[in-house]
Amino acid sequence: MAVTSKELPPQQQHERPGAVAVSYRVLYAAILILAAFAIYLLVGVAVDWARVKIDDLRYGDPRTTHLSGFVNHGEEQGQPTHFVAINLDRQVVVLELPGGDASQVRHLPGPYLFGEHEDLTPISLVLHDMDNDGYNDLLIEVHNEQVLYLNKDGAFRLPTPEEQGLLAQEHSQ
């Protein structure tokens, strides 16, 4: 009698036990890593969006901040000088209203801001006597940088190189 293919036992696959389970574990691990990365990206986008919306509520658009203080500029009536800092398309502009008088407005050009979305960067203003002359000087803070305007002769101006050296010496001690 001849043997036909119908009578032969089916060929058994010779795989190692657990090989299929290992490949599924690798697949699950890859999916988990991709899911974690996607969640990380979504959370980052959500945090950035929330930060911009909070800054919109706090500083407006364009980013604007206000400060009032006594700097001995037209304050004879007892009204403090009012400052308005605006990030106007990446150009920082500070308006000074001496003694709160809008008819005497002065402007201080600030730094240009470079980079993506810098038009959304808020500005901080601080009054502090940096050169110990008894008059409050104006500090403009953007990110981690400061621009100092000295209060000299009834107006604000940038320090000269000599004044910068003296200020650096005083603040390093």
Summary of the structure (lengths in Angstrom):
residues: 173
radius of gyration: 33.0
end to end distance: 108.8
largest distance: 126.3
contacts: 406
relative contact order: 0.10
helix: 36%
strand: 29%
